[in-house]
Amino acid sequence: MRAQKRPIHAVTTWVRRQPPKVKAFLAVVSGMAALVLLRFIVHDHDNLFVAAESVHSIGISVLIYKLMKEKTCAGLSLKSQELTAIFLAVRLYCSFVMEYDIHTILDLATLATTLWVIYMIRFNLRSSYMEDKDNFALYYVLVPCALLALFIHPSTSHNLVNRVFWAFCVYLEAVSVLPQLRVMQNTKIVEPFTAHYVFALGVARFLSCAHWVLQVLDSRGHLLVALGYGLWPSMVLISEIVQTFILADFCYYYVKSVFGGQLVLRLPSGVV
């Protein structure tokens, strides 16, 4: 085991010592390599979106297991769960009125489990909820997302209200994890189940981002034209990339912790 850990430890130590610009470059190169690999492995790129939703559901299942087994919600952000429920409910509505498909069923299942988690935190396990640590103001994300959706939304033939709602859920999904990251920033220590959940979110966001990027590459940009004109096509891609990079740093420390055999993830100051 020690012989296997030494190369990994050496690589992580070397990466940690690099300046921010080098780390950013390595992250971009790693992301591009992963995209190239997925392009050859996954022939139907729509499967990436289904995989992203499935991984998200697995993450929620981990939370349910934590709440039922440990009878505590310490370290979880109620506000992140509420933001998740909001964007899923809005996206579910848009799916019913705009494009009903397999994603609608997956969103419905994820929304149901998310609402159950919210119920458990608010009522059954309220005594263990770290309200003082979960201090991210929701209007910091809700108001900007709503305003952005009013001005930048799809230019399709659907009803204007539905198009604004669709844009709102895209923007909100990109930043819905921020309250959870704030809780982890305040506590500095992340217990295993919460770490597994956030890592699952990171994987789901990467798969979703890979789906859009590969679709654009395969269509040689025609997908952007199909999404409409103006800033909306670019904003879709930017939102996917933003939500991936928001969790990239945490995922790095998670993988490092797992390979290091640590059950509890300790985050350095300023990571999230």
Salt bridges, closest charged atoms under 4 A:
ASP46 OD1 - HIS211 NE2 3.28
GLU53 OE2 - ARG91 NH2 3.07
GLU70 OE1 - LYS66 NZ 3.82
GLU82 OE2 - ARG122 NH2 2.60
ASP101 OD2 - HIS103 ND1 3.55
ASP107 OD1 - ARG91 NH2 2.86
GLU131 OE1 - ARG126 NH2 3.32
GLU173 OE1 - ARG91 NH1 3.06
GLU191 OE2 - LYS66 NZ 3.12
ASP218 OD1 - ARG39 NH2 2.82
ASP218 OD2 - HIS45 ND1 2.78
